Amino acid sequence: MSINKILVVDDSTVDRMNIKNIIQDAGYEVVDASSGQDAIEKSSSEKPDLIFMDVVMQQMDGYQACREITHNEATKDIPIVFVTSKGQKADRMWAEMQGGKALVQKPYTPDQIIEQINHFK
């Protein structure tokens, strides 16, 4: 799989911009979303190759957005990596059960973000 365009989803502007900068500095195109609903819409319209998704967001959390994206025929094959402060074994298992392919725990390093991109190449 070729990774060119990545969707970054986080309701925190600071966190969203931080991941966005890491990914852009690595040479990838970045699209961002500030909510779960926005992520669902942009995953359909932008067709990203990979999604980094926060879990705790207002209105719709990342798990719910992930379920919607992975149950949509047009977007079901886009891998979703959760980026969250929740890093217990149960959190990782729940993320996987919701359709997530990986989980990066906050605080993360730029290397951890790039490692995930490389994993899905």
C-alpha atoms as one frame of an Amber mdcrd trajectory, in Angstrom:
protein
   0.000   0.000   0.000   1.271   3.446  -0.883   0.839   6.223   1.686   0.510
   9.711   0.219  -2.365  11.473   1.966  -2.995  11.236   5.719  -6.010  12.450
   7.680  -5.297  13.781  11.195  -8.306  13.971  13.536  -8.195  15.723  16.918
 -10.450  18.283  18.566  -7.387  19.884  20.190  -5.850  22.382  17.759  -2.435
  22.030  19.412  -2.416  18.219  19.204  -3.765  18.257  15.645  -1.143  20.755
  14.485   1.648  18.832  16.222   0.870  15.580  14.402   0.195  17.476  11.176
   3.646  19.118  11.346   5.385  15.781  12.015   3.675  14.215   8.997   4.231
  17.194   6.680   7.910  17.365   7.680   8.171  13.714   6.621   6.897  14.698
   3.160   3.279  13.559   3.223   0.121  15.441   2.265  -2.062  16.101   5.307
  -5.778  16.739   5.622  -7.139  17.513   9.075 -10.444  17.242  10.887 -11.500
  18.636  14.256 -14.328  16.208  15.083 -15.498  12.661  14.567 -18.230  13.779
  12.166 -15.714  15.868  10.205 -13.458  12.786  10.022 -16.253  10.667   8.553
 -17.003  13.297   5.908 -13.345  13.898   5.002 -12.535  10.189   4.847 -15.175
   9.912   2.101 -14.349  13.102   0.219 -10.545  13.124   0.548  -9.883   9.347
   0.424  -6.800   9.411   2.708  -4.413   6.441   2.756  -4.151   6.483   6.561
  -5.962   8.149   9.480  -4.554   9.234  12.850  -7.563   9.616  15.176  -7.896
  10.975  18.696 -10.263   9.015  20.931 -11.680  11.592  23.356 -13.572  14.257
  21.381 -16.803  16.227  21.860 -20.113  14.978  20.352 -18.644  11.865  18.677
 -15.582  10.067  20.017 -12.901   8.485  17.856 -14.232   4.979  18.428 -17.656
   5.887  17.040 -16.095   7.684  14.059 -13.864   4.654  13.450 -16.878   2.315
  13.439 -18.649   4.539  10.899 -15.577   4.757   8.651 -14.829   1.020   8.782
 -18.470   0.096   8.092 -18.707   2.335   5.018 -17.968   0.454   1.797 -16.056
   3.430   0.339 -13.773   3.941   3.365 -13.576   0.537   5.086 -10.027  -0.213
   3.896  -8.429   2.974   5.266  -6.274   1.992   8.275  -6.988   3.972  11.447
  -4.332   4.563  14.113  -5.705   5.845  17.401  -3.652   8.532  19.156  -4.737
   8.725  22.768  -3.693   9.081  26.390  -5.479   5.759  26.980  -2.782   3.101
  26.761  -3.840   0.203  28.971  -4.102  -3.284  27.483  -7.911  -3.037  27.662
  -7.780   0.263  25.716  -5.662  -1.347  23.000  -8.045  -4.304  22.756 -11.099
  -2.020  22.618  -9.461   0.111  19.907  -8.860  -3.015  17.852 -12.440  -4.198
  18.387 -13.683  -0.850  17.026 -11.703  -1.334  13.813  -8.460   0.449  14.689
  -5.239  -1.028  13.337  -2.880   0.441  15.955  -2.690   2.742  18.953  -0.076
   5.396  19.761  -0.111   6.621  23.340   0.214  10.321  24.185   2.705  11.782
  24.780   4.274  10.372  21.627   7.503  11.090  19.783   7.731  12.059  16.115
   9.470   8.711  15.555   6.412   6.839  16.839   4.169   8.654  14.346   6.564
   8.020  11.435   6.925   4.375  12.520   3.159   3.922  12.125   3.208   5.479
   8.649   6.068   3.165   7.635   4.181   0.164   9.026   1.303   0.758   6.581
   3.407   1.510   3.503
